[in-house]
Amino acid sequence: MGTGRTLNKKPITRPKKSEGERRRRQKVQKARLVKLGMSAAVVAKMQPLVVRNLLKRPAKVVASLKK
């Protein structure tokens, strides 16, 4: 039995996401929100899902901060 492409393209062979990489991504995302003008104290208390949703539309974040 061979080990050709049909066995190597399955999701089992993909690398697993690491905890350190996840923390790094979240840190970068929070820094992006702070750069847009949000308070660092407010961003630090946000859940990761909320941070990601805000970064999907950065123009809306900037507009809401100007009000």
N, C-alpha and C positions, 0 to 999 in steps of 0.2 A: 504494500500500500504506500503510495507516494505522499509527499507533503507539499503539494503544489499550491497554486494561487487559491484554489477553492477552499483550502483549509486555513489559509493565512488572512483572508479578508473578512473573517467573522469578527463580531464585536469582542469576542473573548481575547483576541490578540491585541486589542487596543490598550494603551497604557492607562493605568488608573490615576484619577486625580488625587493629588496629595494635599494633605492638610496645610502644609506650608504655602503651597501655591495658592490655595483658596484664601488664606489670610493676606497674602501679598496682593491678590486681586482686589480684595475688599478695601485694603489700605489705599490702593491707587484710586479706587472709585470714590472713596471718601475725600481724598485730596482733590479730586476733580470738582466735587461739590463745593469745597471750601474756596477753590479758585473762582468758581462762578459767583461767589459772594455770600454764601451761607455762613453762618456762625459755626466755628469749629466745635463749640460746646453742644450745639443742637445736632450737628452731624454725628458726633461721637455717640449720641444716645439712640440714633436711628437703627432700625433693623435692616439687615442686608437687602431684603426684598424691596423695601421702600427706597433705599439708595439706588438700586438698579432701575426701578421704575422712574425715578426722577431724572436719571441720566439719559433715559431714552429720548427726552425732549428738553434739552438744555435751554432752549430759547424761552420756554414757558417758565422755567425756574428763574431765569434772569428777570423776566417780565413781572413775575409775582413778587420778587424782592424789591423792585423799584416802586411798587405801590405803597 
